[in-house]
Amino acid sequence: MKPADLRAMSVDQLDDEFLKLKKERFNLRFQRATGQLENTSRVRQVRRDIARVKTVAAQKRAGQKSK
């Protein structure tokens, strides 16, 4: 997911995206543990997407409070 796409989202949408990515990370962890994971790079990609979502959400929240 690109940062520009995330910046266009509202804080509520970012929270929803965060929950969706956490669920995906959870499922990927189980797939890796059971040996069913085919795309191993997806784990890293999801982890970084979670960090991006949290960063943009924190920036938006900080911007809302300062106004």
Buried (B, 14 or more C-beta within 10 A) or exposed (E): BEEEEBEEBEBEEBEEBBEBBEEBBEEBEEBEEEEEBEEEEBBEBBEEBBEBBEEBBEEBEEEEEEE
